[in-house]
Amino acid sequence: MTELGDRGRWTVVFSSLERLAMHAGECDSLSTTGDDFMELVPEGVAAMLDPDDEHRFPVFSKVLPVDSVARMWAGKSRD
């Protein structure tokens, strides 16, 4: 987990061992489903999937209420 001040607390996750190795070099790893991983992430921590790739994807489910995330995906502001 990384503390980024005003940008919050983040952890990184990888969709493959190759992407993990490109990011961290040779290291220990574990594998689990996305659902199981998110059950383990503490409240207030966001996750970044494949942070070094163009397709990187932030996961805010432990940071923002579900309706806020849905509005972000729909491209709507908080009216």
N, C-alpha and C positions, 0 to 999 in steps of 0.2 A: 504494500500500500504506500502511496505517495501523498504527502500533504502539499497542496498547491496554493496555499493562502486563500485569497478571494475566490479562486477557481475550485475550491473544495478538495475532498479526499477522493483519490482514484486508485484503482487496481487495474492491471492489464491482464488480458486473456488472449489466447491464440487458438486459431482454428486448425492448426497443424503443428507437428513437431518441427517441421522445416521453418515455419515462421517464427516459432520460439527460438530456434537456434540462430536465425538471422538477427534476432533482437538481443539475445543474451549470451550467445555462444554455447559451449557445452555446459549443461547444467542438469540438475535433477528436475523431474517433472511429474505431474500426475494428470490423469485423464478422468473426466466426468462429464455428465450431460450438462447443458446450459441451465436447465431447471434446478438440478442439484447444486450446481455452483452458486446460483443466485440465492438459494436457501441459506448458504453459508456466508454470504456477503452481509456485513453489518449494515444497519440503517445508516444513512448519511454517506455511503460510499458508492460512487459511480464506477462503472467498469468500461474500459475501452478495449474493444475487440480488434486485434491485429493493428496496433497503433502505428506501425511503420508502413502500412500499405495504403494505396489510394482508396481502397474500399473500407478503411477503418470505420468503426461504428461505435458511437457512445451508447451506453445502456444506463438510463437514469432511474430505473424502477425502484431503487432503494433510496433515492434522493428526492424525487418529486412525486406528488400525488398522481395516480393513474390518469385522472382527467386532464392534468397538465401535459402529460406525455402524449395523450391522444390529441390534444389541441396542437401540439408541436408537429405531430405527424400530418395532421390535416392542414397545416399551414395557417392556422387561425391564431390571432392574438387573444389576449385575455381581456375581453370587452367588459 
